[in-house]
Amino acid sequence: MTHDRSPYAEWFNNLDPVAAAEVTVAKLRMEQGNLAAVKWFRGVKKHQQQQQDMDRDVALWRDYRR
């Protein structure tokens, strides 16, 4: 992965506005130490994504956090 490319930013920029707002709130809460929303990211049941998509998203998030 090159340093000028952010998989997280690419993923985030393709979210609809409501989902982007939810991710932003969850991210801010996690940064403040409130981890109650962590399972939300793994489960994203509202959007009924396939397991494969969720696994990819979690991998991108972990890669971003490195």
N, C-alpha and C positions, 0 to 999 in steps of 0.2 A: 504494500500500500504506500502510495506517495504521500508526502506531508501536506500537499496542497489540496487533497481530496478528503472530504469527511463523509463517510457512509451515513453517520447519524444525521448530518445536515441534509443530505440528499433525501433520506427517509422522512425526516421531519418536514421538509419543504413540500413534500407530496401529500401530506395529511390534509383533510378538510379542516376548515377553521374550528369547528367544535372539538374534533379530536386533538388538534394542535393546542387548544386551550387546556384540555384535560391533561395532556402530556406536560405542558408547561407548569401547571399547578402541582402535579405529582413530582416533577423534577425539583421544583422549589422546596416542597415539603421534605423530600429526601435530603437535599442539601442542608436543610435546617435540622436534620437528625430525626425527623418524623418518618419512620419507615412503615407506617400503617398501610400505605398505598403500594408497597412493593409487589404484593401479590396481584394487584390490579394490572400491572404491566405484563406479568406472566400469563394472566388469565384472559384479558381483553374480551370478555364474553359478550359485551355490548355489540361488538362489531362482527362477531362470529367468524373470526379468521381461522384458517386452517392451521393445524398444529405445525406444519412445516413453515408457514409464514411467521408464526410466533417464535419458533426456534431461531429463525434467521434474524428476527428483530432483537431477540435477547442477545444473540451473538454480536450483532452490530453495537448494541448498548455496551456490552462488556469490552469490545474492541475500542469504543470511544472513551471509556473510563480509564484505559491504560495510559 
